[in-house]
Amino acid sequence: MYRTGVANLPLHGGKAPSWLTVRMRGLAKEIANIMIEEHGTTAFLERLSDPYWFQAFGCVLAYDWHSSGVTTVVTGILKTALTPEEHGIAVCGGKGKTSKKTPSDIEEAGRKFGFSEETVHKLTYNSKMAAKVDNTAIQAGYQLYHHAFLVTSDEKWAVIQQGMSDQDNSARRYHWLSENVADFVVEPENAIVGVKQKTALNMVAKASEASRRASVDLSKEPTRKLMNLIEAANKPLNQASLQNWLPPVDDPWQQTLSRLSMPRNISWDTLSHIYEFQPRNYEELLSVRGVGPATVRGLALVAELIYGEKPSWDDPVKFSFAYGGKDGVPYPVDRKAMDESIQILKESVQQAKIGDTEKLPSLQRLRRFVPEDRTA
């Protein structure tokens, strides 16, 4: 018998009590010490970018396995438990206002690691683009409120960030790993965890390549001309072409899909700046300061109406089930990956220099996380 389910990541308020965070910090540091010593910083970073290893890690540390707080609390604990000097990893950014400090945190980490100014600038750019992609190029109704950028002494990096949806009161987590980012605007994430929405504008899908090219071409047009094109899209003559962009009248998801309706808050000053900048590709377009969801949506809309280049409306959530489902939906259970993740954490806890009163409960929590019931 298998125990499987969807990771909904419901939004939970409040904060972890100090008595719990102290213990979580101690255990997290012990596990990190063991893993880094045996496997290296790169391997530890890879594990954190695995959504279900990360989920199991949070469970071991005594946090709800499916809560939105797993993301914010675990990365916050790691930020205080890991140090560049001892572990060769720095955790930058965090939740809410702390996420705004990511550039200065990266700069501070760069000083400790002895990075060049060019490297610090590049890492800061990588952090910015990861946030821009998940907050702007993918529009599924989730607004980012947490951004953690992890960087190692050998310039490897990972991103763990989370967005919230006011419509269904849920969260969505995004994992990035530098080793797997070949292109910032073509399916760059290592994993996206959450509930798959029926409709989402996905400008980083491979299927959106033509729409991206057309959007860049349009952005190079004089602002007045582009303004006329976007405004013309509102005319009744074009309504038959806008069904994907407008929520169906009798669709129960109408409120959720309303975010995809015609953009009415495009900044013409931003479009003027883009025109002066003349971006060479979609990444450069997306990187321009001020380019937000409305600008991306407006350009994609006109690209479809003028050039017939449709964007992808497939929500890019890649992981909803823990290691798959017993019926093969959305994919078969990867028992090897599951067992490996659990075994690594189990061995790390067993080797940790902590008392049995902390060790045994951690192992019990880990066993509860395992999807398969081996006693059946």
N, C-alpha and C positions, 0 to 999 in steps of 0.2 A: 504494500500500500504506500502511496505517495501523499505528501502534504504539499500542495502547491497553491499559489494565489497571486493576485495582482498587487503590486506595490503602489498603493494609492498616495502615500506620503501626505496624509491629511495635515492641515495647518494646526499646530498646537501653540497656544500662547504660554506666557510665563517664562521662567528661567530655571536652569538646573541649580539645586541648592548647593551651597559651598561645601558641605560635608561630602556630597557626591562628587563634585568636580575635583576635589583634592585627591580622592581615591582614583578617579578616572585618569587624572594627570600622571599619577605614579605608575599605574598599570600600562598606560599608553607609552610612557617613556621606556619601561622595561621591555615591552614587546618590540618597540622600535630599535632599542639597543641590540637585541638578539638578532632581529632580521637584518639590520644593517651590517652587523659584524659577520654574519654568515653568508649573506647574499649581496650586500652592497647597497648603496643609496639608490641606484637606478632601479633595481628590483623592487625596493620598497615603494618607490614612486609608481612603478607599474601596478603594484598591488592596490594602491590607493585609487588608481584610475579604473580599476575593475569595480563596477557598481555593487556587485554582490559580496565581494571581499570587503569592501568598505562598509556595507550594511552589516555583515557578520562582525566586523571589527567594532562597530558601534554597539552591537548586541553584547559582545564580550565585555565592553567597558561599562555595561549596566545601563544602556539607554534603550528606549523603545525601538524595536527593530524597524518599524514602518513610519515613525513620526517624522515630520518635517525637521524637527529638532536634531535628528541624527546628523544632518549635514552641518548645521551651524555649530552645534555643541562639539562634535568630534573634531572639526577643523579648528575650532577655537581652543580645544584642549591640546591639539598638536602644536598650535602656535606657541603655547606656553611651555610645552614639554620638550620640544626640539629646539636645539640651538645650532647656528651655523658652525660654531667652533667645535662642538662635541659630535654632532651628527652629520655635518656636511649638507644640511638641508635647512632652508629658511622658508617659513610660512608667512606670506604677505597678504594684507587685506583682511576681509572678514565680513561681518554682517552690518547692514545699514550704513551709517556714517563711516564706520571703520573701513568699508570697501573703498571709500574715496581716498584713503591713505595708502592704497596699494602702490602707486608710483614712488612715494617716499620710502615705503617699506622695501621696495625693490632696490632703490638707491642705497639704502642702509645695508642691505644684504650684499650688494655689489662691493661696497667698501670692505666688508669683512672677508669676502672671498677674493678680493683683489681684482675684480673685473675691470675691464677698460670702460671708458665712457661710451664707446660705441656698443659694447655688449649690454650695458645697462639700458641704453636707449632701445635696443632691439627687444630686450625682454619686456620693457614697458609697453612697447608697441604690441607684442604678442598678447599681453594681458588685456590691452584695450580692444584688440580685434576679437578675442574670444568673447568678451562681453558684448561687443557690437553685433556679432553674428547671432548669438542666442537671444538678444533683446530686440533686434531690429530686422535681421534678414530672415529669421524664423518668427512667424506671427501666429501663435496658437493661444494667445490670451494670457501669457505668463510674463509678468514684469519682474526683472531681476532685482533682488534685494540682498543677495549674498554673493560675494566673489572672493575666493581664496586662490592665490597664485603661489604654487610651491616651486622652488628652484634649488638645484643642487650645485655643489662646488664645481662640477664639470659642465655647467650651463644647461643641463637637462631641466625641463619644466613640466608642470601639470597644472590644470585648472579644475577646481571643484566649485561650481556655482549653482545657485538655485533661484528659481522664479516662483512667484505666487499668482494664483488666479482668484480674483474676487468673485467670479461667476460660480465656481463650484467649491470654493474654499479648499483648494488643494495646492500642492507644491510640485515642482518638477526639477529634477537635478540633472546637471550637465557635467560630464567628465571629459577632460581633454588630456592628451599625452603628446608631448613634443615629438616623440619618435614616430607617431602615427599621423602627424599633420603634414600632408604633402601640399595642400592648397587650402588657404583659409576660407575660400568661398565654394568649395566642392566637398560636401560631407566631411567636415574636418573633425567632428567630435569622436571620441573614443566610445562614448555611450551616452544615451539620454534615457533617464528613468522616469516613468510616470504613466498616466492613463492616456492612451491614444485617443485624440480628438477626431471627430468625423471629418473636419475640414481645418486645414492650416496652410497659410501661405508659406511655402518653403523655397526661398530663393537660393538656398545652398544645395538643393538636390541636383543630381546630375541631369535630371530631366529639365531643369530650369536654365540650362546653358544658353540656349537661344534667347530666352527672356533676359538673361543677364547682359548679353551682348547688345541687345536692342535698348536696354535701359541705359547703358553707357553711351550709345550713339545719341539717344534722346537728350541725355544730360549735357551734351556738347552743343545743343541747339540754343539760340538766343532765348533768354528767359521769357520774353513776351510771347514768343511763338509757342513755347512749351506750356505756358499758362493758358493760352487759348485752346491747346489740345486737351489739357486736363479738364478745363471748364466745359469743353464741347462734349466730353464723355458723359456729362450729366443730362444731356438733351434726350428727349423721348426717343429720338431716332436710334439711339445706341442702346436702349434698355434691353433689347433682345440679346445683346452681346455681353450683358453684365450679370447674368444669372449666377455665375460662380462668385461674383464679388458682393452679392447682396443676399441677406438671410431670407430663406423661403418663408412665406407668410404663415403657413401652417406647420412649420417645423418646430418641434418642442425644444430644439437647440437654438431657437432664434436669438435669444439673449446672448448666448455664448458666441454665436456667429456674427453678432452685430459689429464686432471689432473689425470685421473684414469689409464693411461697407465702404462706400466712396470716401476717400480722404478729403476732409474739409479744413484741415489745419496745417497744410503744407507751408513751410517758410519760404517765401519767394526770395528772401535775402540769402538763404542757404543755396537755393538753386542758382542765384546770380554768382555766388562764390564758386559753385561747382563749374559753371560755365567759364569763369575766368581761369579756374584750375585746369580744365580739360583733362579729366582722368583718362588714363590709358587702358584701364581694365576695371572690372567690378570691385576688386579689392580696394583699389584706390578710391573709387566712388564711395564705397561703404565707409572708408576710413576718414572721410572729410568730416570735420567737426560740424555738428548740427544736423547731419543726415540721420533722421529717425524713421520710425515705422511709417509715418504718413508719406514721407518722401519716397521711400522704397516702394510702398504700395502704389503711389500715384504713377511712378515711372513704369512699374510692371503693368499697370492697368492700360496705360497708353501704348505700351509695347505690344499688348495683345490687340488693342483696337486698330492701331495703325499698321503694325507689321504682321499681325496674326500669330505672334509668338507667345504661346500660353505658358505661364509658370506652373510649377508643381503645386498641387493642393493636398499632397500626401503628408500627413503629420510624421515627422522623422523620429518619433519615439522608437528606440531600438530594443529596449528591455522593459517588459512589463511583468514577466513571470520569472520567479527565481529559478534560474537554470532550465527554463523550459517547462513544458507540461507533460503529463503522463500520456496524453492523447496526441502528442506531437504538435500541439498548437500553443503558442505561435511557432514553436520549433521543438524538436525532441529534447528530452532532458540530457544535458551534457554531464553525465555522472562523473567522468574523469575530472572535469574542471571543478565540479562541486566538491568532490572528495579532496582534491588538491588544496583548494582554498581552506577548507575546514581543517585539514591536517596541519597545514602551516601555522594556522592560528593556535591549534591545540598544542603543538610542540612548543610554540613560543610562550604560551601561558605556563606550560609545565616547567620550562627552563627559567622562567622569571623568578627573580629573587624577591618573592613576596611570601607571606604566610599562607598556610592552608586555609585560613578563614576567608581569604580573598581569592585564592586560587580555585578552590572547589566551586564556589558560586559562579565564577567566570566560565568554567568548563560546563556547568549545568546550563547556563544561558546559551552557550554555544551549541549544545546538543539540542536545545529547543528550537534553534534557528534552522537546523538541518532539515531540508524538505522531506527526506525519506525516513519512514519509520521502520528501522531495521528489526524491530521486535515482532512485527506482524508477519 
